[in-house]
Amino acid sequence: MIGLVPIFTVFNTPQSPAPAADIGQCPATADINSTPYTDPDLPAPYGEGYQYTAPANGKTWTGQTAGTNDDYLAPEYELKPQEINERNGKTHCDYGGKRVIKNGEVADPYLRLTKLK
């Protein structure tokens, strides 16, 4: 079979992934605002966290954290966008940052903002 490509390889060849959306669409960390938030459907302290909102490209982005007293916009977390993706017709920006340990408690910052339609 030299020179011939078996038919199954043509159909089973992995396809290149779709190009990733531009992370530059995510709101800049400096543009994100936070306010304390309590989820009425979760008992304390699990429902306590922060609500985050940000404008970018004429749209509003929103997200929240729960079960934490940490505002991930504090400088020590060095929060920055890491990934943008689309799922179920919604665009999400995922942010991460520096692990912080205070009084023996570990905080690994993670925030997902979702673009509102």
DOTOR-339640 format. One line per 2 residues: number of its first residue (from 1); for each residue x, y, z of C-alpha. Coordinates in Angstrom, 3 decimals. Layout:
BEGIN
NUM	X/Y/Z ~ ... .
***
This chain:
BEGIN
1	0.000/0.000/0.000 ~ 2.884/2.343/-0.530 .
3	1.653/5.695/-1.811 ~ -1.976/5.000/-0.982 .
5	-3.741/6.454/2.023 ~ -6.160/4.028/3.609 .
7	-9.670/5.451/3.439 ~ -10.219/5.231/7.205 .
9	-7.336/7.669/7.841 ~ -8.930/10.317/5.685 .
11	-12.144/10.204/7.694 ~ -10.568/9.656/11.119 .
13	-7.972/12.408/10.928 ~ -8.493/14.825/13.829 .
15	-9.721/18.208/12.734 ~ -8.036/21.383/13.870 .
17	-9.916/23.051/16.697 ~ -11.917/26.145/15.877 .
19	-9.903/29.309/16.347 ~ -10.151/30.636/19.877 .
21	-12.018/33.867/20.430 ~ -9.826/36.867/21.135 .
23	-9.154/37.234/24.865 ~ -8.991/40.985/24.175 .
25	-12.814/40.921/24.149 ~ -12.747/40.275/27.903 .
27	-13.192/43.272/30.176 ~ -9.923/44.636/31.540 .
29	-9.467/43.793/35.206 ~ -9.365/47.523/36.003 .
31	-12.876/47.901/34.502 ~ -14.466/45.247/36.739 .
33	-16.471/46.446/39.754 ~ -17.360/44.329/42.772 .
35	-20.001/44.534/45.478 ~ -20.645/42.162/48.387 .
37	-23.358/39.652/47.506 ~ -25.422/37.087/49.393 .
39	-27.242/34.347/47.506 ~ -30.644/33.978/49.189 .
41	-30.865/30.330/48.106 ~ -27.707/29.227/49.941 .
43	-27.141/29.155/53.703 ~ -24.358/31.252/55.212 .
45	-21.447/31.189/54.717 ~ -21.830/29.325/51.396 .
47	-23.941/32.017/49.750 ~ -21.706/34.906/50.730 .
49	-19.378/36.310/48.103 ~ -19.145/39.085/45.555 .
51	-21.080/40.210/42.487 ~ -18.871/41.456/39.641 .
53	-19.896/43.631/36.686 ~ -17.937/45.234/33.881 .
55	-18.558/47.052/30.605 ~ -16.646/46.009/27.475 .
57	-17.304/46.561/23.782 ~ -20.734/48.064/24.453 .
59	-21.918/45.058/26.469 ~ -22.247/44.335/30.176 .
61	-20.491/41.334/31.693 ~ -21.491/39.848/35.027 .
63	-20.392/37.109/37.402 ~ -20.294/36.193/41.055 .
65	-18.355/34.218/43.594 ~ -19.799/32.363/46.567 .
67	-18.445/30.837/49.736 ~ -15.688/33.413/50.074 .
69	-14.994/36.659/51.879 ~ -12.275/37.442/49.354 .
71	-12.736/40.124/46.725 ~ -10.544/38.851/43.908 .
73	-10.069/42.393/42.607 ~ -7.736/43.103/45.546 .
75	-4.210/43.759/44.207 ~ -2.657/40.745/45.960 .
77	-4.643/38.362/43.725 ~ -3.228/39.798/40.476 .
79	-6.446/38.807/38.661 ~ -6.209/38.691/34.861 .
81	-8.135/37.150/31.961 ~ -6.956/33.662/31.069 .
83	-9.483/32.251/28.622 ~ -12.532/33.197/26.590 .
85	-15.012/30.620/25.339 ~ -18.548/30.179/24.101 .
87	-20.918/27.605/25.521 ~ -24.637/27.257/24.994 .
89	-24.725/30.520/23.052 ~ -23.084/32.535/25.853 .
91	-19.637/34.108/25.875 ~ -17.594/33.597/29.053 .
93	-14.318/35.138/30.180 ~ -12.428/33.174/32.819 .
95	-10.037/35.024/35.115 ~ -7.411/33.633/37.424 .
97	-4.621/34.965/39.540 ~ -2.121/34.425/42.276 .
99	-2.792/31.968/45.116 ~ -2.951/33.812/48.438 .
101	-2.599/32.218/51.875 ~ -3.873/34.233/54.854 .
103	-4.017/32.833/58.377 ~ -3.620/29.334/56.978 .
105	-6.554/29.715/54.551 ~ -5.851/29.295/50.855 .
107	-7.574/31.403/48.201 ~ -7.168/30.448/44.542 .
109	-8.841/33.275/42.635 ~ -11.207/32.239/39.871 .
111	-13.892/34.400/38.329 ~ -16.115/33.775/35.316 .
113	-17.795/36.752/33.700 ~ -20.618/36.149/31.234 .
115	-21.601/38.638/28.556 ~ -25.235/39.683/28.843 .
117	-27.220/39.792/25.608 .
***
